[in-house]
Amino acid sequence: MRSMKQWIHRILHEQDGATAVEYGLIAALVVIAMIGALSSMSGTTIQMWNSVSTNVVDATK
């Protein structure tokens, strides 16, 4: 029973790996923010390239 208490105490109080988990969470949030920003800009980017394409086609006629 004593070893079980020691194991639980060690699990609750050890900080090993906590920093890695925190960095992982921060990286995940950054990626989610980037995906959100890129997806919100996609419509504008598509419209811009369609306009460029139309202008190039019109200029070559």
N, C-alpha and C positions, 0 to 999 in steps of 0.2 A: 504494500500500500504506500510505503514511503517513496518508492521509486516513481509511482504514479503521480504523487504530489510534486515531486521534484520535476518530473517531465512537464506537468501542467504549468508549474511556476516558470520553468525555463521557456516554454512556448509563449507565455504571456509577457515575459520581460525581456526577451532577446530582441535586439534591434538589427541583427544581421539580415541583410536583404531588404530592409525597409526602404532604404534609399533607392535601391534598384527598382522597387515597386513604384515608388513615387515618381522616378524619372520615366518609367514606363507609362504611367497614367498621364503625365504631362505630355509625352510624345503622342499618345493617343488623342488627347484633346487638340493638339496642334494639327494633327492629320485631319481630324473631324472638321476643324475650322477651315483648313485649306480646301477640303472637299466642298464644304458649303459655299465658300467664296468662289471657287471655280465653277460650280454648278450654277450659281446666280449670274455669273458673267457669260455663260455659254451662249445664251440667246443673243446678246449684244455682239459677241464675237462672230457668230454665224451670220448675222445680218451684215456685219462689216465685210466679211469675206465674200458674201453674195454680191454686195455693192461693188467691191473691187473686181470681181469676175465680170459683172455686167459692164463696168466701165472699160475693162480690157477688151471684151468682145466688141463693144461699140467703137472703140478706138481702132480696131483692126479692120473694120468694114470699109 
